[in-house]
């Protein structure tokens, strides 16, 4: 039991580092995916047929 309590701060620190890295990755992905999603969404609703067809092929 004592070994577990000795290692607990190291484990919590590692989990904290991993959580923060996951948050960074999420926000970087969000910054790239949100504009791309808007472009594809508006392109598929476009009256300009070549753009509409292109976005429907991509999706």
Buried (B, 14 or more C-beta within 10 A) or exposed (E): EEEEEEEEEEEEEEEEEEEEEEEEEEEEEEEEEEEEEEEBEEBBEBEEEEBBEBBEEEE
